[in-house]
Amino acid sequence: MRLEENISLKQYTTFGCNETGRYFTNIKKTEEVIEAITWCKEKQLPYLVLGTGSNILFTKPFEGLILKMGIIGINKTNETATEVFLSVGAGENWHHFVSYCVQKGWGGIENLSLIPGTVGASPIQNIGAYGVEVQESIESVTALDTQTNHWVTLSNSECTFGYRNSLFKKEKNRYLITAVQFILKKQPQLRTEYGSIKEILHEKNIKNPSLADLSNAIVQIRTSKLPDPSQLGNAGSFFKNPSLSKTNFEELKNNFPELIAYPISDDTYKLAAGWLIENCGWKGARKGNVGCYDKQSLVIVNYGQATGKEIYDFSEEIIQSVLTKFNIVLEREVNIL
Ligand SMILES: Cc1cc2nc3c(=O)[nH]c(=O)nc-3n(C[C@H](O)[C@H](O)[C@H](O)COP(=O)(O)OP(=O)(O)OC[C@H]3O[C@@H](n4cnc5c(N)ncnc54)[C@H](O)[C@@H]3O)c2cc1C
């Protein structure tokens, strides 16, 4: 194992904060995972797997070993008349994998085009966008269970996926994912119901979109709405959309008729956290090096020199003002360290 010491994590996270990592190693093979974890256990040090750092905020130096996940490879393991089975290395770039599938004509994950990150991180928070979640295409996840030191293959149901949630978030840092198995469709049913997708397809006069048309439309929407982390540090949506019981939703709607929400079951509603934040006056607001993005108030941005602590404190102020005005506690989507 090649170890680096006291490295700056600035280039390893999309927030671009200059916190340090005590030890750092690149992981290219599964054998190296065992070596790294054994080393941490011997030294009694914490470990952290890092993909591209697009959903993480370091608020202080990390005093353990960072394993930069670099296991790559896309392998077709099986195929039927209607489906394709793939096993993909955890370090594979997510958008590269989506583009590969789109080009082959295999559907299921095209709505998740251009989400930053690695394949191995995709099940962690069950990435989702434009009406689709990755859990719909995951067959199983291969990981080292660092509690038992055994390799496990967890089925889709064992991963207990939920909205931006999974077993891997609930049992934080227990499972070190090295590969994800996907099932993709050869004759996919395209999901174009989102208003902005429909608009773009209409503008381009595309009546029967292909997988590539849909993926391109999503890339276009995302590029116009979200800040590019290479230009402006951010981690996408900082907060989750909160859910509310029907009764509480109706009460809130009475007080705030403009409230944006949609039903997710007979008695539960999901509220647009962006709307709540915007209505507390945060959209486009800036405090020193940190701000709330002017085109999407769910996104907190680093104007260049912000520390992780400054970003965290800014998010805390947002949480407090949403609580004061709406009596709703926003939960952070980004992993805080
Ligand atoms: C501009 C922008 C837009 C975004 N849009 C979306 C979106 O539309 N939908 C969405 O769901 N997310 C979105 N995100 C968030 C982010 O892209 C995803 O959460 C992504 O899956 C994170 O991948 P990563 O490799 O960067 O993970 P990291 O940030 O490196 O890690 C995230 C967490 O997963 C753990 N982890 C990573 N890899 C492994 C592994 N192999 N084994 C075990 N644990 C691991 C880490 O320890 C950490 O706790 C966006 C982010 C940005 C910057």
The ligand as an SDF file (V2000), in Angstrom:
LIG
                    3D

 53 58  0  0  0  0  0  0  0  0999 V2000
  -23.3930   19.6380   -9.1500 C   0  0  0  0  0  0  0  0  0  0  0  0
  -23.8920   18.4290   -8.3890 C   0  0  0  0  0  0  0  0  0  0  0  0
  -25.1100   17.8600   -8.7110 C   0  0  0  0  0  0  0  0  0  0  0  0
  -25.5980   16.7420   -8.0170 C   0  0  0  0  0  0  0  0  0  0  0  0
  -26.8010   16.2250   -8.3720 N   0  0  0  0  0  0  0  0  0  0  0  0
  -27.2790   15.1340   -7.7260 C   0  0  0  0  0  0  0  0  0  0  0  0
  -28.5380   14.5670   -8.0980 C   0  0  0  0  0  0  0  0  0  0  0  0
  -29.2080   15.0410   -9.0260 O   0  0  0  0  0  0  0  0  0  0  0  0
  -28.9840   13.4920   -7.4100 N   0  0  0  0  0  0  0  0  0  0  0  0
  -28.2590   12.9220   -6.3880 C   0  0  0  0  0  0  0  0  0  0  0  0
  -28.7340   11.9310   -5.8200 O   0  0  0  0  0  0  0  0  0  0  0  0
  -27.0520   13.4220   -6.0270 N   0  0  0  0  0  0  0  0  0  0  0  0
  -26.5530   14.5040   -6.6590 C   0  0  0  0  0  0  0  0  0  0  0  0
  -25.3400   15.0400   -6.2930 N   0  0  0  0  0  0  0  0  0  0  0  0
  -24.5990   14.4330   -5.1690 C   0  0  0  0  0  0  0  0  0  0  0  0
  -23.4850   13.4350   -5.6010 C   0  0  0  0  0  0  0  0  0  0  0  0
  -23.1470   13.6150   -6.9440 O   0  0  0  0  0  0  0  0  0  0  0  0
  -23.8980   11.9740   -5.3870 C   0  0  0  0  0  0  0  0  0  0  0  0
  -24.2530   11.7580   -4.0410 O   0  0  0  0  0  0  0  0  0  0  0  0
  -22.7740   10.9980   -5.7630 C   0  0  0  0  0  0  0  0  0  0  0  0
  -23.2580    9.6860   -5.7350 O   0  0  0  0  0  0  0  0  0  0  0  0
  -21.5380   11.1090   -4.8670 C   0  0  0  0  0  0  0  0  0  0  0  0
  -20.5090   10.3630   -5.4670 O   0  0  0  0  0  0  0  0  0  0  0  0
  -19.0080   10.5200   -5.0250 P   0  0  0  0  0  0  0  0  0  0  0  0
  -18.2190    9.4400   -5.6860 O   0  0  0  0  0  0  0  0  0  0  0  0
  -18.5380   11.9080   -5.2800 O   0  0  0  0  0  0  0  0  0  0  0  0
  -19.1100   10.2350   -3.4720 O   0  0  0  0  0  0  0  0  0  0  0  0
  -18.3230   10.9680   -2.2920 P   0  0  0  0  0  0  0  0  0  0  0  0
  -18.8010   12.3500   -2.1310 O   0  0  0  0  0  0  0  0  0  0  0  0
  -16.8540   10.7690   -2.4660 O   0  0  0  0  0  0  0  0  0  0  0  0
  -18.8110   10.1030   -1.0480 O   0  0  0  0  0  0  0  0  0  0  0  0
  -20.1340   10.2350   -0.5730 C   0  0  0  0  0  0  0  0  0  0  0  0
  -20.3390    9.2750    0.6100 C   0  0  0  0  0  0  0  0  0  0  0  0
  -20.2990    7.9300    0.1560 O   0  0  0  0  0  0  0  0  0  0  0  0
  -19.2400    7.2050    0.7760 C   0  0  0  0  0  0  0  0  0  0  0  0
  -18.6610    6.3620   -0.2700 N   0  0  0  0  0  0  0  0  0  0  0  0
  -18.2500    6.7460   -1.5030 C   0  0  0  0  0  0  0  0  0  0  0  0
  -17.8360    5.6870   -2.1980 N   0  0  0  0  0  0  0  0  0  0  0  0
  -17.9650    4.6090   -1.4040 C   0  0  0  0  0  0  0  0  0  0  0  0
  -17.6680    3.2100   -1.5590 C   0  0  0  0  0  0  0  0  0  0  0  0
  -17.1580    2.7110   -2.6850 N   0  0  0  0  0  0  0  0  0  0  0  0
  -17.9220    2.3830   -0.5170 N   0  0  0  0  0  0  0  0  0  0  0  0
  -18.4330    2.8670    0.6640 C   0  0  0  0  0  0  0  0  0  0  0  0
  -18.7210    4.1730    0.8700 N   0  0  0  0  0  0  0  0  0  0  0  0
  -18.4740    5.0280   -0.1540 C   0  0  0  0  0  0  0  0  0  0  0  0
  -18.2790    8.2670    1.2880 C   0  0  0  0  0  0  0  0  0  0  0  0
  -17.4990    7.7960    2.3710 O   0  0  0  0  0  0  0  0  0  0  0  0
  -19.2400    9.3790    1.6690 C   0  0  0  0  0  0  0  0  0  0  0  0
  -19.8140    9.1190    2.9230 O   0  0  0  0  0  0  0  0  0  0  0  0
  -24.8230   16.1650   -6.9680 C   0  0  0  0  0  0  0  0  0  0  0  0
  -23.5750   16.7390   -6.6490 C   0  0  0  0  0  0  0  0  0  0  0  0
  -23.1100   17.8530   -7.3520 C   0  0  0  0  0  0  0  0  0  0  0  0
  -21.7590   18.4290   -7.0070 C   0  0  0  0  0  0  0  0  0  0  0  0
  1  2  1  0
  2  3  1  0
  2 52  2  0
  3  4  2  0
  4  5  1  0
  4 50  1  0
  5  6  2  0
  6  7  1  0
  6 13  1  0
  7  8  2  0
  7  9  1  0
  9 10  1  0
 10 11  2  0
 10 12  1  0
 12 13  2  0
 13 14  1  0
 14 15  1  0
 14 50  1  0
 15 16  1  0
 16 17  1  0
 16 18  1  0
 18 19  1  0
 18 20  1  0
 20 21  1  0
 20 22  1  0
 22 23  1  0
 23 24  1  0
 24 25  2  0
 24 26  1  0
 24 27  1  0
 27 28  1  0
 28 29  2  0
 28 30  1  0
 28 31  1  0
 31 32  1  0
 32 33  1  0
 33 34  1  0
 33 48  1  0
 34 35  1  0
 35 36  1  0
 35 46  1  0
 36 37  1  0
 36 45  1  0
 37 38  2  0
 38 39  1  0
 39 40  1  0
 39 45  2  0
 40 41  1  0
 40 42  2  0
 42 43  1  0
 43 44  2  0
 44 45  1  0
 46 47  1  0
 46 48  1  0
 48 49  1  0
 50 51  2  0
 51 52  1  0
 52 53  1  0
M  END
$$$$
